[in-house]
């Protein structure tokens, strides 16, 4: 899995959780967040979340 795929999955799971509030979407979000953390070599999931937010803000600005 590459970085963009994981970030897309995070966005998808957040949207689905917000709409339906299924536990599976919450679990999927944290699994993908952990995979992104490992892929980028970050120390915590908070750092991974900050990284994903910064990437998606850059896309929104463009």
C-alpha positions in Angstrom: 0.0 0.0 0.0 1.3 3.4 -0.8 0.9 6.7 1.0 -1.9 8.2 -1.1 -4.0 5.0 -0.9 -3.8 5.0 2.9 -4.7 8.7 3.1 -7.7 8.1 0.7 -8.8 5.3 2.9 -8.6 7.5 6.0 -10.8 10.1 4.3 -13.3 7.4 3.2 -13.6 5.8 6.7 -14.1 9.2 8.3 -16.9 10.1 5.9 -18.6 6.7 6.3 -18.3 6.8 10.0 -19.7 10.3 10.1 -22.7 9.2 8.0 -23.4 5.7 9.4 -21.4 5.4 12.7 -20.4 1.8 12.0 -17.7 0.4 14.3 -16.1 -1.2 11.2 -15.3 2.3 9.8 -13.7 3.4 13.1 -11.6 0.2 13.2 -10.6 0.7 9.5 -9.6 4.3 10.2 -7.2 3.3 13.0 -5.8 0.4 11.0 -5.0 2.6 8.1 -3.6 5.3 10.4 -1.3 2.7 11.9 -0.2 1.5 8.5 0.6 5.1 7.5 2.5 5.6 10.7 4.7 2.6 10.0 5.1 3.5 6.3 6.4 7.0 7.1 8.4 5.9 10.2 6.5 8.2 12.5 6.5 7.7 16.3 2.8 8.1 17.2 -0.5 7.9 15.5 -1.0 11.6 16.4 2.0 12.4 14.2 0.5 10.2 11.4 -2.8 12.0 11.7 -1.1 15.4 11.5 0.9 14.3 8.5 -2.3 13.1 6.7 -4.1 16.4 7.5 -1.1 18.4 6.1 -1.2 16.3 2.9 -4.9 16.7 2.4 -4.8 20.5 3.1 -2.1 20.8 0.5 -4.4 19.1 -2.0 -7.3 21.3 -1.1 -5.2 24.4 -1.5 -4.1 23.4 -5.0 
